[in-house]
Amino acid sequence: MNNRFKYGIFVISLDFELYWGVRDKRSLDSYKSHLLNTPGAVLSTLNLFRRYDIHATWATVGALFLSSQEEFLATASARPGYRDSNLCPYAYAEKQKSLDPPYHFAPDLIESIASQPGQEIGTHTFSHYYCAEEGASPSSFSRDIQQARRTAEKMGIPLRSIVFPRNQWREEFLPSLKEARIGSFRGNPPHWAYRSAAESEQSLPRRAFRLIDSYLNLTGHHTFAPPRARQGLMDVPASAFLRPYSRKLACFEPLKIKRIQDSLTIAARRREGYHLWWHPHNFGSHLEENLANLETILATFDQLRNSYGMISRNMLEVEQGTKDGSLLDSERA
C-alpha cells in the first residue's frame, strides 16, 4: 500500500451520546445544563462545518435514534454482561420512572445532521458499550452492534464507521463489526497514555499526563499515514481530543489551540492524516468560547487547504478512498 496520501487529510469525529455517555459518572442533575444546550451546540457546529466545507463522522449512540423508555427497554436482548451493574444502561433505565427525551433521545437531531452534506452518521454502539470492562464479551458486543444497525436502518441510515465508547476496543471484538458491515473504526494514538484501558486503569497520573499533553507536545503530533486493514477494518486513528474550554485554564487556551494547529500543519506538509475528536455535549457549557476555538482551528485548516491542498474527509470517506486508491499518491505505488 502507498505510504502517503495525495494531500493532507483532516478528519473529524464526534462522539454523540447525550446522558448515555456520562450517566455512570455524573448525576443527571449535575449535567442537565450541558445536555440541554447540546442541540444548540450541534446546530452551531454544523453551521461552522458548512461555512468551512468540513466533512465529519458523528458516532452516535444507538439509543438516541429512539423516542421513549419503552422503546429502549424493548431492546433488552442486547444487554451487556458487565460485572459492575452500575455500568449497565438497562439497569439504569429500569430504575427510572421515565427517561426524559432531551437527555436520552434525539431522532430529530440525528436527521438534521444526516441531511447536511459531508456528514456521516456512524455508530458509538447501541448502548455506549464498554469493551474493556469486566464481563464484556464478543457475543454481547455483537448483539449490541446488531441492535445499533437495525435501529439506524429504520431511519434509513446505514452504519459504516464506529467509535468505541471511551476509546475501549479489543482485537477479538472486531469480527462482529465486519459482520455488521462496518468498515472503519477510530483507533487510539500510539502512546501508552492513550491505549485502550478499563476505567479502573485510568489513574490520576495518566489522566494528568494526557491533560498536559493537550497543551504541551509531550507525545508527538500523532499524524497518520494511509491506514492499514486490521481484520478487514480500517483503523483511522485519533490524533487529539479537543478539550472543552475551561475557565480555570483560560490562560492556557492559546497553547491548546496552537498544539492542534501545529500538528495539523505537520499533517498538511507531510501529506498525512490528522484526526480531531470531541463530544457535542463538551460545548454545552461556554458555547461561544468553544465555537471560537473550533473556528480558529477550522480557519487554520482553510489556510492549509489553500497552501497545501489539504482536504476534509469523514471516516467513511477515508476508508473508501484508501481502499479504492483515490486518496493515495499514485506516484508512490
N, C-alpha and C positions, 0 to 999 in steps of 0.2 A: 504493500500500500504506500502511496505517496506520503512523504513526511512533512508536507506543508500544504496549507490552503492556498487558493489563488489570492485571497485577500484576508486580512484580519477579520475575525468574526466576533461580534458582540452578542452574547446570549444572555437573556434574562428569564428567570423563572420565579414564580411567586407561589408560596405555599398558602393556599386559600382554604381556611379551616374554621373560622369563627371559634366558638367556645369549645368545639371538639378538640382543638389543639392545645388547650391550656387547662381543661377542666380538672385534671388530676393534680394541678399545681396551684391554681388560683380559685378562689371562690367567685361565683358569678357576680355577686355584688361589688367585689373589688375591681372587676374588669368590665363592668357594664358600659362605661363611657367609651372605652376603646372599641367595643363591639358595635355599639350604636352608631359610631362615627365611621365604621368600616365601609358601608355602602358609598358614602361621600368620598372616602379615600380611593375606592376602586374607580369611581367615575372620574375623579380628578386625575388619577394616574392614566386612565385611558385617554383623557384629553391630551396629556403630555405625550403619550405614545403616538397619537395621531399627528401631533404637531411635528414630532421629530422622526416620523415614519419608523417606529420601533415595533419589531415583532417580539412576542413573548409567549411563554408557556405558563398557563395558570393551572397549577397542580391542585386539583380540587377534591376535598373530602367528599366521598360519595353521598354521605348523609345530607349534604347541602342541596342535592337535587330533589329532596323530598319536601313535604309541606307540613307534616304532623308527627306527633309522638307515635300515633298508631301505625303509621307507615313505617317508621323506623323499627318499632318492636316486631313488626311482621317479618323483618329480615333476620331474626334471631338465630336462624340456622347457620349464619356466618359468624357466630360468636367466637371470639378468640379464647384461648385456654390459659390466660395468664394466671400465675400462682397468686399474684397480688390482685385481689378483686377491685382495688381502687383504680386500677388501670383499665378495667373493662367498661366500655361505654354503655353496654346493655344493662349492666348492674346499676350504673348511674341513672339511666333513663327509667328503669323500673321503679326507682325510688322517688321520682318526681311526679307531682300531681299533673303537670303538663310541661311540655318543652316549648318555651316561648319562641316563636319563629324568628324574631330579629337576631337571636343569639345562636340558633341551631340550623336554620334552613334559609336557602337563598336561590330558589329556582329562577326567579325573575332576573336576579343579578347575573346568574350564570348565562342566561340567554342574552343579556346586554353585552357581556364580554365576548361571547361566541359570535355575535353579529358584527364585530369590528374586524377590519382587515388585519391579517397577520397575527391574530390572537388564537393560540391553540388552547383548548381545554384538555389538560392532562389529568392524571389521577394522583391523589395523595392517599390512596387506598380508600376503601369504603368507610372504615370506622376509625381512621387515624391509627393504623395498626403498627405496633412496635415489634420489629423483627428481632431485636437483640434482648428482649426481656424474657425472664424465665417463664416457661410454659408456651411460648410462641413456637409454632411448628409449621413446616411446609404445607401440611394438609389444611390447617385452619387458615393460613395465609391464602392458599389457593381459593378457598371458599369466599374469603373476603374480597379478593380481586375479581372473582367471577360476579359477585354481587355488585361491585362497583361498575363493572362493564354492563351488566343488564340494566342497572338504574340509569346510566348515562344514555344507553341506546334508546330508552323510552322517550328521551328528549331529542333523539336523532343525532347524538354526539358519539362518535367513535373515540375510544381512548387508545392513544398510541404511545404516550410517554408517561413515565412515573417519577415522582419524587418521593423517596421513602421518608415517612414521618421521623423527625428528629435525626435524620440522616443515618438511621439504623438500617443497614442492609447486610444480608448474608448470602454467600455464594449459593448455598443449597436452596434458596428461595427463588432464584432466577428462572428455573424452568416453568414455574407457574405463570410467569409474565409472558413467556413465549407462547404458552398455551392460550393465553388471553389476547393474543395478537398485539401485545405491546412490544415496541421495537427499541426503546431507549430508556435509560434511567440516568438520574443525576448522581454521579459518584462523589466521593469526598476528595478534598485536596490531599496530595501525597505527603502528609506530615503526621507524626504521631499525635499531635494535639487535635487533629481533625478526624481521626479514624473512627469507624463505626463502633459504638460502645453503648452499653446499657446505662441508664441514668445513675445507677449505683457507682459506676466508674467515672462519672463526670465530677472529679474532685474540684475543690475550690482553686487549687493552684493551676489546674488545667484550664478552667474557665477564665481565670485571671490572665493566663498566658494568651488565650485567644483574644481577650479584650484588648490587651496591649498591642497585639499583632494587628488589630484593626486600625491602629493609629500610627504604629511604627513598624517598618518592614522587618519582622523577625524571621519569617519563614519563606520568603521569596514571593514572586509575583503570581505563581500558580496559573500561568497561561498554559494552554494545552495544544498539542499537535492534533491532526485528524484522529478521532477516536477509533480504537480497535474493538472488534466484536468480542464480547465476553458471554459465552454460552448463547450466541445468537443475538445478543442485545448490545447496542451501542452505549458505552459509558461516556456521557457528556459531563465531565467532572466540574464540580463547583470551583470557583476561584475565590470568591469572597462573599460574605454576608454584609449587606448594607444595614448597619446598625441604626436603630431609630435615634432621632435627636434626643439628647439628654441635657436638661437644663444644668445639671450638676457638672457635666463635662463640656459645657458650651464652648469654653475657651479652646478646647481641643478639636472642635468640629472641622476647622480647616485642615488639620493633619489627617483626619479620617477621609475626607474627600480627596485630598492630594494623594493619599495612599492608593485609592482606587484609580484616580486619573493617571498616575504614573504607570500602574500595571496595565491599564487599558492602552496606553501609548506604546508600551513594550509589545503588547499583542499586535497592534496595528503595524509596527515596524517589522516584526518578525513573521508576519502573516500567520499568526496563531489565534486560538480562541481565548476569550475571556468571558467567564460565566458568573454573573452577579445575581444574587437572590435575596429575598426578604419575604415577610408575611404582610398582606394588606392591612391586618389589624395593627401592625407596628406603626402605621401612620395615623391610627385612631386618636392619638394624642399629639399635640404640636403639629397639626396637619400642615400649616403654612411653612414651617421650618423644614419639615421632611420633604415637602414638594419642592422647595427651593433647592435643597441638597440634590434631589433627584434631577432637577432641571440643569443644575450645574454639571452633573455627570453626563447627561444627555447632550448638552451643548459641547462638551469635550468630545464626545463620540462624533458629533456632527462635524467638528473640525477635522477629526481623524478620517472621516469619510471623504471629506474634500481633499485632504492632503495625501492619504494613503489608499483610498478606495475601500476602507473598512466597511463591512456590511452588518446589518442586524438580521439575525435568524432565530427562530424558536427551536426548541429541541427536536421536534419532528422534522423540521427543515434541515437541521444539521445531520440527522440520521439519514434522511433521503439523499441529501446532497453528497454525503460521504459514500453511500452505497453505490449511487449511480455515477459518481466521479465529477459531478457538475461543480462542486465546491473545491475540487482539488487542482493543484498545479500540474497540468499535464506534462510540462517540461521536465518534471522530476519523476516521471513514471519509471 
